[in-house]
Amino acid sequence: MSQVQFATSTQSSIAPFGLLAAQRGEFLQLQVLSSNGDFYLGTRSEHGPFTRESDESWNSERQAISAWNSGMWTQL
């Protein structure tokens, strides 16, 4: 049986599933999403954005990816 690990500020590259999505019973992959020109870490279902996982938002997709890869973000 495989163990699911959630993306946190120290595990951004390991099985990046959204913690808040999982708490709602959905195992959705963490990804960079955008809203009103800002970028954030969240999850998306087949119906659209599902959860916002990061407390921060960034001005560019590149900044969001950098924060995710470096673990420099805060889980909501």
N, CA, C and O atoms as a Tinker XYZ file with bonds, in Angstrom:
   304  protein
     1  N      0.845000   -1.169000    0.000000    73     2
     2  CA     0.000000    0.000000    0.000000    64     1     3
     3  C      0.895000    1.237000    0.000000    63     2     4     5
     4  O      1.795000    1.357000    0.831000    81     3
     5  N      0.648000    2.148000   -0.924000    73     3     6
     6  CA     1.469000    3.357000   -0.994000    64     5     7
     7  C      0.945000    4.421000   -0.046000    63     6     8     9
     8  O     -0.253000    4.514000    0.221000    81     7
     9  N      1.853000    5.200000    0.443000    73     7    10
    10  CA     1.506000    6.268000    1.376000    64     9    11
    11  C      1.416000    7.579000    0.616000    63    10    12    13
    12  O      2.307000    7.905000   -0.168000    81    11
    13  N      0.361000    8.327000    0.836000    73    11    14
    14  CA     0.203000    9.632000    0.210000    64    13    15
    15  C      0.819000   10.682000    1.115000    63    14    16    17
    16  O      0.514000   10.738000    2.306000    81    15
    17  N      1.678000   11.508000    0.559000    73    15    18
    18  CA     2.256000   12.618000    1.305000    64    17    19
    19  C      1.724000   13.915000    0.718000    63    18    20    21
    20  O      1.542000   14.024000   -0.495000    81    19
    21  N      1.481000   14.866000    1.549000    73    19    22
    22  CA     0.922000   16.133000    1.120000    64    21    23
    23  C      2.015000   17.170000    0.956000    63    22    24    25
    24  O      2.991000   17.192000    1.707000    81    23
    25  N      1.840000   18.018000   -0.025000    73    23    26
    26  CA     2.794000   19.107000   -0.231000    64    25    27
    27  C      2.682000   20.076000    0.932000    63    26    28    29
    28  O      1.602000   20.580000    1.241000    81    27
    29  N      3.799000   20.325000    1.562000    73    27    30
    30  CA     3.853000   21.313000    2.629000    64    29    31
    31  C      5.057000   22.192000    2.359000    63    30    32    33
    32  O      5.749000   22.015000    1.356000    81    31
    33  N      5.301000   23.110000    3.222000    73    31    34
    34  CA     6.426000   24.012000    3.002000    64    33    35
    35  C      7.766000   23.287000    2.981000    63    34    36    37
    36  O      8.761000   23.870000    2.550000    81    35
    37  N      7.826000   22.041000    3.430000    73    35    38
    38  CA     9.087000   21.308000    3.401000    64    37    39
    39  C      9.051000   20.095000    2.483000    63    38    40    41
    40  O     10.060000   19.401000    2.351000    81    39
    41  N      7.910000   19.818000    1.840000    73    39    42
    42  CA     7.797000   18.631000    1.006000    64    41    43
    43  C      7.212000   18.953000   -0.368000    63    42    44    45
    44  O      6.437000   18.157000   -0.897000    81    43
    45  N      7.554000   20.073000   -0.947000    73    43    46
    46  CA     6.888000   20.523000   -2.161000    64    45    47
    47  C      7.079000   19.615000   -3.361000    63    46    48    49
    48  O      6.273000   19.673000   -4.290000    81    47
    49  N      8.102000   18.782000   -3.385000    73    47    50
    50  CA     8.317000   17.953000   -4.558000    64    49    51
    51  C      7.866000   16.504000   -4.371000    63    50    52    53
    52  O      8.058000   15.689000   -5.273000    81    51
    53  N      7.279000   16.164000   -3.236000    73    51    54
    54  CA     6.879000   14.792000   -2.950000    64    53    55
    55  C      5.358000   14.670000   -3.017000    63    54    56    57
    56  O      4.645000   15.309000   -2.243000    81    55
    57  N      4.858000   13.841000   -3.951000    73    55    58
    58  CA     3.419000   13.575000   -4.092000    64    57    59
    59  C      2.585000   14.800000   -3.747000    63    58    60    61
    60  O      1.900000   14.817000   -2.725000    81    59
    61  N      2.637000   15.803000   -4.575000    73    59    62
    62  CA     2.029000   17.098000   -4.239000    64    61    63
    63  C      0.510000   17.115000   -4.331000    63    62    64    65
    64  O     -0.060000   17.583000   -5.317000    81    63
    65  N     -0.132000   16.604000   -3.302000    73    63    66
    66  CA    -1.581000   16.648000   -3.240000    64    65    67
    67  C     -2.023000   17.729000   -2.271000    63    66    68    69
    68  O     -1.365000   17.968000   -1.259000    81    67
    69  N     -3.122000   18.377000   -2.573000    73    67    70
    70  CA    -3.637000   19.445000   -1.726000    64    69    71
    71  C     -4.178000   18.914000   -0.409000    63    70    72    73
    72  O     -5.039000   18.035000   -0.396000    81    71
    73  N     -3.681000   19.439000    0.685000    73    71    74
    74  CA    -4.122000   19.024000    2.021000    64    73    75
    75  C     -5.586000   19.386000    2.255000    63    74    76    77
    76  O     -6.350000   18.562000    2.757000    81    75
    77  N     -5.986000   20.599000    1.900000    73    75    78
    78  CA    -7.374000   21.013000    2.115000    64    77    79
    79  C     -8.333000   20.214000    1.237000    63    78    80    81
    80  O     -9.439000   19.880000    1.663000    81    79
    81  N     -7.913000   19.913000    0.027000    73    79    82
    82  CA    -8.731000   19.074000   -0.854000    64    81    83
    83  C     -8.907000   17.686000   -0.238000    63    82    84    85
    84  O    -10.004000   17.129000   -0.249000    81    83
    85  N     -7.810000   17.129000    0.303000    73    83    86
    86  CA    -7.873000   15.805000    0.926000    64    85    87
    87  C     -8.796000   15.810000    2.138000    63    86    88    89
    88  O     -9.497000   14.831000    2.391000    81    87
    89  N     -8.797000   16.913000    2.888000    73    87    90
    90  CA    -9.692000   17.008000    4.046000    64    89    91
    91  C    -11.154000   17.010000    3.617000    63    90    92    93
    92  O    -12.043000   16.717000    4.417000    81    91
    93  N    -11.400000   17.343000    2.350000    73    91    94
    94  CA   -12.758000   17.301000    1.782000    64    93    95
    95  C    -13.012000   16.000000    1.024000    63    94    96    97
    96  O    -14.034000   15.851000    0.355000    81    95
    97  N    -12.071000   15.058000    1.136000    73    95    98
    98  CA   -12.249000   13.762000    0.516000    64    97    99
    99  C    -11.814000   13.672000   -0.936000    63    98   100   101
   100  O    -12.127000   12.691000   -1.610000    81    99
   101  N    -11.098000   14.674000   -1.432000    73    99   102
   102  CA   -10.635000   14.681000   -2.819000    64   101   103
   103  C     -9.112000   14.699000   -2.848000    63   102   104   105
   104  O     -8.493000   15.573000   -2.241000    81   103
   105  N     -8.501000   13.745000   -3.545000    73   103   106
   106  CA    -7.047000   13.716000   -3.683000    64   105   107
   107  C     -6.693000   14.329000   -5.032000    63   106   108   109
   108  O     -6.644000   13.648000   -6.057000    81   107
   109  N     -6.451000   15.629000   -4.999000    73   107   110
   110  CA    -6.186000   16.407000   -6.211000    64   109   111
   111  C     -4.765000   16.934000   -6.172000    63   110   112   113
   112  O     -4.271000   17.365000   -5.130000    81   111
   113  N     -4.129000   16.894000   -7.310000    73   111   114
   114  CA    -2.741000   17.325000   -7.403000    64   113   115
   115  C     -2.625000   18.829000   -7.196000    63   114   116   117
   116  O     -3.413000   19.611000   -7.728000    81   115
   117  N     -1.633000   19.212000   -6.419000    73   115   118
   118  CA    -1.325000   20.620000   -6.205000    64   117   119
   119  C     -0.793000   21.208000   -7.508000    63   118   120   121
   120  O     -0.038000   20.551000   -8.224000    81   119
   121  N     -1.183000   22.443000   -7.815000    73   119   122
   122  CA    -0.710000   23.108000   -9.021000    64   121   123
   123  C     -0.781000   24.613000   -8.845000    63   122   124   125
   124  O     -1.411000   25.117000   -7.916000    81   123
   125  N     -0.132000   25.316000   -9.744000    73   123   126
   126  CA    -0.196000   26.774000   -9.743000    64   125   127
   127  C     -1.462000   27.180000  -10.487000    63   126   128   129
   128  O     -1.684000   26.772000  -11.627000    81   127
   129  N     -2.280000   27.981000   -9.833000    73   127   130
   130  CA    -3.512000   28.491000  -10.418000    64   129   131
   131  C     -3.465000   30.013000  -10.410000    63   130   132   133
   132  O     -2.636000   30.610000   -9.723000    81   131
   133  N     -4.352000   30.635000  -11.170000    73   131   134
   134  CA    -4.376000   32.098000  -11.181000    64   133   135
   135  C     -5.798000   32.611000  -11.007000    63   134   136   137
   136  O     -6.774000   31.959000  -11.378000    81   135
   137  N     -5.876000   33.794000  -10.433000    73   135   138
   138  CA    -7.141000   34.482000  -10.230000    64   137   139
   139  C     -6.877000   35.976000  -10.200000    63   138   140   141
   140  O     -6.046000   36.448000   -9.424000    81   139
   141  N     -7.567000   36.710000  -11.027000    73   139   142
   142  CA    -7.434000   38.163000  -11.078000    64   141   143
   143  C     -5.988000   38.631000  -11.210000    63   142   144   145
   144  O     -5.591000   39.625000  -10.602000    81   143
   145  N     -5.206000   37.907000  -12.009000    73   143   146
   146  CA    -3.829000   38.312000  -12.255000    64   145   147
   147  C     -2.821000   37.874000  -11.218000    63   146   148   149
   148  O     -1.624000   38.097000  -11.399000    81   147
   149  N     -3.271000   37.247000  -10.120000    73   147   150
   150  CA    -2.371000   36.724000   -9.095000    64   149   151
   151  C     -2.272000   35.214000   -9.254000    63   150   152   153
   152  O     -3.175000   34.582000   -9.802000    81   151
   153  N     -1.179000   34.640000   -8.777000    73   151   154
   154  CA    -0.953000   33.201000   -8.864000    64   153   155
   155  C     -0.851000   32.629000   -7.459000    63   154   156   157
   156  O     -0.306000   33.270000   -6.561000    81   155
   157  N     -1.370000   31.435000   -7.271000    73   155   158
   158  CA    -1.372000   30.789000   -5.960000    64   157   159
   159  C     -1.280000   29.287000   -6.154000    63   158   160   161
   160  O     -1.449000   28.790000   -7.268000    81   159
   161  N     -1.011000   28.554000   -5.065000    73   159   162
   162  CA    -0.983000   27.106000   -5.107000    64   161   163
   163  C     -2.343000   26.593000   -4.675000    63   162   164   165
   164  O     -2.882000   27.002000   -3.647000    81   163
   165  N     -2.881000   25.699000   -5.467000    73   163   166
   166  CA    -4.207000   25.178000   -5.176000    64   165   167
   167  C     -4.461000   23.892000   -5.921000    63   166   168   169
   168  O     -3.547000   23.291000   -6.485000    81   167
   169  N     -5.710000   23.477000   -5.917000    73   167   170
   170  CA    -6.114000   22.269000   -6.625000    64   169   171
   171  C     -7.264000   22.597000   -7.564000    63   170   172   173
   172  O     -7.975000   23.588000   -7.399000    81   171
   173  N     -7.417000   21.732000   -8.552000    73   171   174
   174  CA    -8.479000   21.892000   -9.537000    64   173   175
   175  C     -9.129000   20.526000   -9.756000    63   174   176   177
   176  O     -8.448000   19.511000   -9.901000    81   175
   177  N    -10.455000   20.527000   -9.778000    73   175   178
   178  CA   -11.193000   19.310000  -10.122000    64   177   179
   179  C    -11.633000   19.426000  -11.578000    63   178   180   181
   180  O    -11.305000   20.397000  -12.259000    81   179
   181  N    -12.368000   18.438000  -12.043000    73   179   182
   182  CA   -12.867000   18.501000  -13.415000    64   181   183
   183  C    -13.871000   19.644000  -13.616000    63   182   184   185
   184  O    -14.205000   19.985000  -14.751000    81   183
   185  N    -14.346000   20.227000  -12.526000    73   183   186
   186  CA   -15.308000   21.327000  -12.586000    64   185   187
   187  C    -14.670000   22.704000  -12.450000    63   186   188   189
   188  O    -15.360000   23.720000  -12.540000    81   187
   189  N    -13.351000   22.744000  -12.232000    73   187   190
   190  CA   -12.655000   24.020000  -12.084000    64   189   191
   191  C    -11.875000   24.069000  -10.788000    63   190   192   193
   192  O    -11.683000   23.038000  -10.144000    81   191
   193  N    -11.415000   25.263000  -10.388000    73   191   194
   194  CA   -10.652000   25.396000   -9.139000    64   193   195
   195  C    -11.427000   24.808000   -7.960000    63   194   196   197
   196  O    -12.635000   25.010000   -7.833000    81   195
   197  N    -10.705000   24.070000   -7.091000    73   195   198
   198  CA   -11.356000   23.403000   -5.961000    64   197   199
   199  C    -10.928000   24.000000   -4.630000    63   198   200   201
   200  O    -11.773000   24.409000   -3.833000    81   199
   201  N     -9.615000   24.055000   -4.379000    73   199   202
   202  CA    -9.138000   24.655000   -3.130000    64   201   203
   203  C     -7.954000   25.568000   -3.393000    63   202   204   205
   204  O     -7.171000   25.362000   -4.320000    81   203
   205  N     -7.853000   26.557000   -2.566000    73   203   206
   206  CA    -6.637000   27.366000   -2.499000    64   205   207
   207  C     -5.851000   26.801000   -1.335000    63   206   208   209
   208  O     -6.370000   26.707000   -0.223000    81   207
   209  N     -4.601000   26.424000   -1.577000    73   207   210
   210  CA    -3.787000   25.783000   -0.554000    64   209   211
   211  C     -2.749000   26.730000    0.042000    63   210   212   213
   212  O     -2.360000   26.566000    1.198000    81   211
   213  N     -2.297000   27.718000   -0.727000    73   211   214
   214  CA    -1.258000   28.634000   -0.231000    64   213   215
   215  C     -1.872000   29.903000    0.339000    63   214   216   217
   216  O     -2.831000   30.454000   -0.200000    81   215
   217  N     -1.296000   30.344000    1.432000    73   215   218
   218  CA    -1.704000   31.617000    2.024000    64   217   219
   219  C     -1.235000   32.774000    1.143000    63   218   220   221
   220  O     -1.903000   33.802000    1.037000    81   219
   221  N     -0.075000   32.587000    0.515000    73   219   222
   222  CA     0.503000   33.646000   -0.315000    64   221   223
   223  C     -0.086000   33.628000   -1.722000    63   222   224   225
   224  O     -0.644000   32.633000   -2.184000    81   223
   225  N      0.065000   34.769000   -2.374000    73   223   226
   226  CA    -0.159000   34.839000   -3.820000    64   225   227
   227  C      1.035000   35.577000   -4.403000    63   226   228   229
   228  O      1.687000   36.370000   -3.723000    81   227
   229  N      1.312000   35.305000   -5.676000    73   227   230
   230  CA     2.479000   35.876000   -6.330000    64   229   231
   231  C      2.066000   36.599000   -7.594000    63   230   232   233
   232  O      1.001000   36.343000   -8.155000    81   231
   233  N      2.924000   37.507000   -8.035000    73   231   234
   234  CA     2.642000   38.327000   -9.212000    64   233   235
   235  C      2.848000   37.589000  -10.520000    63   234   236   237
   236  O      2.352000   38.016000  -11.562000    81   235
   237  N      3.589000   36.467000  -10.471000    73   235   238
   238  CA     3.840000   35.726000  -11.707000    64   237   239
   239  C      3.807000   34.226000  -11.430000    63   238   240   241
   240  O      4.009000   33.780000  -10.301000    81   239
   241  N      3.553000   33.472000  -12.472000    73   239   242
   242  CA     3.576000   32.018000  -12.368000    64   241   243
   243  C      4.977000   31.545000  -11.978000    63   242   244   245
   244  O      5.134000   30.613000  -11.188000    81   243
   245  N      5.967000   32.188000  -12.532000    73   243   246
   246  CA     7.367000   31.835000  -12.228000    64   245   247
   247  C      7.668000   31.984000  -10.741000    63   246   248   249
   248  O      8.330000   31.124000  -10.161000    81   247
   249  N      7.195000   33.057000  -10.118000    73   247   250
   250  CA     7.411000   33.261000   -8.675000    64   249   251
   251  C      6.697000   32.179000   -7.869000    63   250   252   253
   252  O      7.240000   31.675000   -6.885000    81   251
   253  N      5.493000   31.824000   -8.278000    73   251   254
   254  CA     4.741000   30.782000   -7.576000    64   253   255
   255  C      5.449000   29.439000   -7.674000    63   254   256   257
   256  O      5.548000   28.714000   -6.684000    81   255
   257  N      5.941000   29.102000   -8.860000    73   255   258
   258  CA     6.667000   27.846000   -9.047000    64   257   259
   259  C      7.944000   27.840000   -8.212000    63   258   260   261
   260  O      8.286000   26.828000   -7.602000    81   259
   261  N      8.638000   28.956000   -8.187000    73   259   262
   262  CA     9.863000   29.062000   -7.399000    64   261   263
   263  C      9.577000   28.857000   -5.914000    63   262   264   265
   264  O     10.312000   28.140000   -5.235000    81   263
   265  N      8.515000   29.482000   -5.408000    73   263   266
   266  CA     8.141000   29.322000   -3.996000    64   265   267
   267  C      7.781000   27.877000   -3.699000    63   266   268   269
   268  O      8.169000   27.343000   -2.660000    81   267
   269  N      7.049000   27.241000   -4.592000    73   267   270
   270  CA     6.656000   25.838000   -4.416000    64   269   271
   271  C      7.889000   24.945000   -4.386000    63   270   272   273
   272  O      8.048000   24.123000   -3.483000    81   271
   273  N      8.762000   25.111000   -5.379000    73   271   274
   274  CA     9.960000   24.277000   -5.467000    64   273   275
   275  C     10.906000   24.463000   -4.291000    63   274   276   277
   276  O     11.574000   23.516000   -3.877000    81   275
   277  N     10.969000   25.669000   -3.753000    73   275   278
   278  CA    11.874000   25.939000   -2.636000    64   277   279
   279  C     11.233000   25.665000   -1.277000    63   278   280   281
   280  O     11.913000   25.686000   -0.251000    81   279
   281  N      9.925000   25.409000   -1.272000    73   279   282
   282  CA     9.226000   25.184000   -0.006000    64   281   283
   283  C      8.930000   26.469000    0.750000    63   282   284   285
   284  O      8.589000   26.437000    1.932000    81   283
   285  N      9.060000   27.595000    0.066000    73   283   286
   286  CA     8.844000   28.898000    0.719000    64   285   287
   287  C      7.405000   29.367000    0.516000    63   286   288   289
   288  O      7.157000   30.391000   -0.120000    81   287
   289  N      6.466000   28.605000    1.066000    73   287   290
   290  CA     5.059000   28.985000    1.027000    64   289   291
   291  C      4.384000   28.418000    2.265000    63   290   292   293
   292  O      4.905000   27.513000    2.916000    81   291
   293  N      3.225000   28.961000    2.577000    73   291   294
   294  CA     2.512000   28.603000    3.799000    64   293   295
   295  C      1.195000   27.908000    3.450000    63   294   296   297
   296  O      0.375000   28.444000    2.704000    81   295
   297  N      1.008000   26.723000    3.996000    73   295   298
   298  CA    -0.232000   25.980000    3.812000    64   297   299
   299  C     -1.356000   26.668000    4.588000    63   298   300   301
   300  O     -1.189000   27.003000    5.761000    81   299
   301  N     -2.484000   26.875000    3.942000    73   299   302
   302  CA    -3.644000   27.420000    4.657000    64   301   303
   303  C     -4.230000   26.382000    5.584000    63   302   304
   304  O     -5.213000   26.653000    6.273000    81   303
